[in-house]
Amino acid sequence: MDSQTTKHSRRKVLKVGITTLAMVPLVGLSEQAFATQNAAVRKALKYQLMPDGAKQCSVCVNFLPNKDKPKNDVDVNGCKLYPGDTEICPHCYCVGFVQNPAATAAGASWSPWNAPAAK
């Protein structure tokens, strides 16, 4: 009876060990491996990797900062206009830009609400 208990526990140990070894490669994957881009929307909204003067994603109403990496400077953020896109840079720009009033109050230099009136 003791040999059956030992045999059963060895089998269990082997199963757990093999499962653990199979999962080890998954531990090394970074969150960047799961990042996605919405190429069709990027093209439609003319997404560019550089700001247009003071207009940049970090001061846009649609910008969704990464909660796990606050105040980051890398492409790991989101945007309300780009569903499923997780590679939005805080210093990028697109034609969907709308100045965030809170950012304007904090000292941003450009705002659609105080733009010069058209003649």
URFEN-V332911 format. One record per backbone hydrogen bond with DSSP energy under -0.5 kcal/mol. NH is the residue of the N-H (numbers start at 0). CO is the residue of the C=O. If there is no record, write none. Layout:
NH/CO + NH/CO
This chain:
4/0 + 5/1 + 6/2 + 7/3 + 8/4 + 9/5 + 10/6 + 11/7 + 12/8 + 13/9 + 14/10 + 15/11 + 16/12 + 17/13 + 18/14 + 19/15 + 20/16 + 21/17 + 22/18 + 23/19 + 24/20 + 25/22 + 26/22 + 26/23 + 27/23 + 28/25 + 32/29 + 33/30 + 34/31 + 38/36 + 41/37 + 42/38 + 43/39 + 44/40 + 45/42 + 46/41 + 47/92 + 51/54 + 52/50 + 54/51 + 55/53 + 56/91 + 57/89 + 58/55 + 59/56 + 60/97 + 62/59 + 63/77 + 64/62 + 68/65 + 71/68 + 75/73 + 76/87 + 77/63 + 79/61 + 81/78 + 82/80 + 84/81 + 85/35 + 85/83 + 86/35 + 87/76 + 88/86 + 91/88 + 92/47 + 94/44 + 96/93 + 99/58 + 100/98 + 102/99 + 103/99 + 104/100 + 105/101 + 106/103 + 107/102 + 113/110 + 114/111
